[in-house]
Amino acid sequence: MGDGASSSRSGRGGGTERVKGGGAIGESKVTDHGRRRSSCGYCRSTYSSISHGLWADSITAEDYQELLDHGWRRSGCFLYKPEMEGTCCPSYTIRLKATDFYPSKEQARIYKKMQRFLDDTTSVKKFESSKQKENSCRGLLKLSGNDSITKMTALSTKESSASTCENMCNENDILHSLANIINSAVSTLFVSYTAHLPKAVVKKVTCQAKKKLVEISEDLVYTSSIAFQIAAAIRRSQSTDETIKCRESELLDLNATTIAEQLACLVKEHELPSELLIKACNGHLNFYSATKKRSSEFIDLKESMQASRGNRGNTKRICSADSNAILPQKRRKLEIRMNRSSFDQEEFALYRRYQIKVHDDKPEKVTVGSYKRFLVDTPIVFVPPVSGYNTIPPCGFGSFHQQYLIDGKLVAVGVVDVLPRCLSSKYLFWDPDFAFLSLGKYSALQEINWVKETQNHCPSLQYYYLGYYIHSCNKMRYKAAYRPSELLCPLRYQWVPFEVARPLLDRTPYVILSDSLDVKDCAISPKLANPVENLGPDFHDSSPMEDLSDEDEEEDEEVGFHYEDSDTGVEDESNLAATNALNVADSRAYDVGDIMLDVNGSCVKFKDIEKVFGPLERRIISKLESQLQRFVEVVGNELAGRMVYSLG
């Protein structure tokens, strides 16, 4: 090893592998739990879910990657693989290549919604309330029996629908509220005016109007010309010798500009809706959005004010130059942190709240112990990054908790495994108070982006694994909305495009998917070199909350996002007379004599067991040989030759 050959593997007795740079990757040691039967978490039937189980004391990242590509998943340290022909809900491993992913319009809206929330300075409750009103309007449009409305909404885009609903729900209320506030100010200003004064009308400033009047600020949202109407009414009343009495003093200059300035001062005493700002500009009462302002605009404002001091005759032309302008509030900050899997009290508190409020779990069932077994414990041996080589991502290989924080508050945690060829999404839990942000879907999009970005450091890491796709379970079909995705054939372990597999699954729950492919067109993923066995600079790569429905269904389908079976309720199937229904992908005979056994801490090949421990009964040898052959069938020849089979 002196000068650093890429890697070496010690004998099974030593049981370790070492990467260049000295980082130990360990070994894979499993205990076979055989065929298992449990209650199904998808169709809720009793003891109809059949799988093969392994308990992993430890497993290398490369070996777990191979298990994923043979239909396995994990819950804590318990590994399981559905018995596809016999189980009630056949579960197909689903993945997508991150660089090929293209978001749907609905998925793009998830990003926009998060961005709006981060830019918005209103409280969480106000933002959530506005989203609920928008969703309610969308529901009313759907329930409308008018054919023209139905056709119109079917042809319109999601963005225009959201804008229409916002106008329907909020626009009229805001305009009416602003008009009432102005009318109150008019009554106060002209407290004893005997003639009839016009009522205020507030209008929204359109984009076309802003383009025509380039000097108008982009922040201008609403405007009212009531001051001009009042000035005209006053001139008419003066011609009939009526007097005007004001609250503080007589108005000597009864023009629209003066009246607008007086009204603006009175309106500022009221709390304006949607955090608007009012300014009097050339006789108009203008309402500006406080949340849209940017620091660059205020630099322009400062320059405009300085210019106005040099030329006071042009002051009235600068509508944005107002000394009472308010600097924008600080936008919310989103942080995403990748931490190695470990127990964190804050994470557990969030998980407990999520399970109780979202999944209706009983509080006494959500314990620290069950949480650790499910989401903290991991058999995957951590592989640290090696400086100077691009075969391991900056975070290393292993199990991680991806934290999402908004202004320092933990709002979601994604539990993921980072492996040589993929990021495997295991589970996600989030703060129920932030359900309106669709964090399940948002985290999935972020995880896909993480894979894209990580390819710069680890070219072999190209895929996002979303767990199991269950076509017979409607709440699990959302995973296919991440396109273009692939499903794993349960027999030949070839990847089949979802669009090819879907019509087959529409007919029957269990399908040998690769039968739909021509032999010459089979999408067999090339075998990649083990990235921790080839860390040299010449390494080159040779070659996972979604939105299927409208936004009003987001929260319902997020409940099942990243869902994995736990190892609770699993019972032994050793007393069953039924034979194993698994199809063996590789029918070639395998010499189980070369399988390494762990017998009370001593490692020995099966063929040498009698040499080490003395003669054994033929019944025991035959039974053990049968167990090992079944082990080979479920994990494959290659993995069976690499992993240590523990006899306890």
Disulfide bonds with the S-S distance in Angstrom:
Cys137-Cys169 1.98
Cys281-Cys319 2.49
